[in-house]
């Protein structure tokens, strides 16, 4: 008979469990995505010298964040900070990290005015 047998319809608790698991997976993915974006935004600042390309950085950063989450790290801030440190560790020219560059700084020199006081 069509529609009968063990695979005809899943038990009610199955669909509830699947819905809960689906929500947990969505929350974990959102957490990882936020941490990934924060780490990248902190790493790729205009003042950084020698940053590795995004195409090189993305796969190892994702693997690192997933491994940290599997170990139990669930704080977006902690994941993002560890992700940033991981990106810095991949950067070949770390000794210049954090130094400002003059190019593109947008600074303007202004003429200095001196005022004479009347005596």
Secondary structure, DSSP 8 states (H G I E B T S, - for coil): -TT-STTSS--HHHHHHHHHHHHHHHHHHHHHHHHHHHHHHHHS-TT-SS---HHHHHHHHHHHHHHHHHTT---HHHHHHHHHHHHHHH-S-GGGTT---STT---------------
